Amino acid sequence: MNTKFELPNTAGPDVQTKAGNPAENAIVYVRPVAVADLPETLQRQAEGLATIYSVHRPDGERLALVVDRNLAFALAREHDMAPVYVH
């Protein structure tokens, strides 16, 4: 779970990020994911955790899996996206 991951920078004309750059999907959703529900290869990478957090686009595409909620929010904000927690 320590793999460096770059979120895609998908630009669009209608939404501006905090830096003033356009961003198609400024909102991303953060939700808990049970490690037991993931494929076995990802379960092994989760290093004994019961829950990790997923960052999704509004269309449902998963962008990242991270070890905790705070990291998910930090990752989204680092890429000029606005995280929203869903459960």
N, C-alpha and C positions, 0 to 999 in steps of 0.2 A: 504494500500500500504506500510505499515511499517513492513511487515513480513520478517524475516531473511530468506535468500535463499542461499543455497550452490550450485554453478554450479558444474556439474559432472566433475570429473577429469578423462577424458578418455585418457589413454596413448596409444601411438603408437610408433613404432620404428624409423620413418623417420624424425620427426620434433622435434627440441629441443626448450624448453622454455628458457626464460632469466635466469632461475635458473639452466639450464643444464638438466632438466628433459624432457623426451619425452612427446609430447602432440599431440594427433590425430587431433584435430581441433583447431589449434593455432589461426586461423582467425575466428572471429565472426562478424556478421553484426548487426549494430544498425540502427533502422529506427523508424520514428514517427508513432504512431498509433492513430487514432481518437477514443476517448473514446466511442463515439456513435456506433462504429462498434464492440464493445466488448459485450460479454454476460452481461445480466443485473446484475448478482452478482458482476462482475468485475467493472461495471459502478458505483455501489454503493461504492465500495472501493476506487475509484478514487477521491473521495471527491471534486467534482465540477470542476475537470480539464477538459479541452477540448481535450488535447493531452497528451499522455504518450509515452514512448519509449520502444521498444522491442529489446531484444538481441536474435539473432538467430544463429544457426550453419549454415555452408555452405549448408547442406542438407535441410534447411528450418525449422528444429525443433526449436520451441521457447523455450529458456532457462529461460528468465526472462522478467518481465514488471517492469519498474521503472518510477519515476516521472519526470526525466529530462535527457537530453542528457549527461551531465557531469557525472551523477551518473552511467549511462549505461557504459560509457567508464571506469570509475573507477572500477566498478564491474568486467568488463572483464579483466582489467589489474591486479587486485588483484588475479585473478585466472590464471595468466600467459597466457592470451589470447590476441590477437592483434585485437582490434576493428576497424571496417571500417564503416563509415557512408554511408548509402544509403537512397535515398529519392524517 
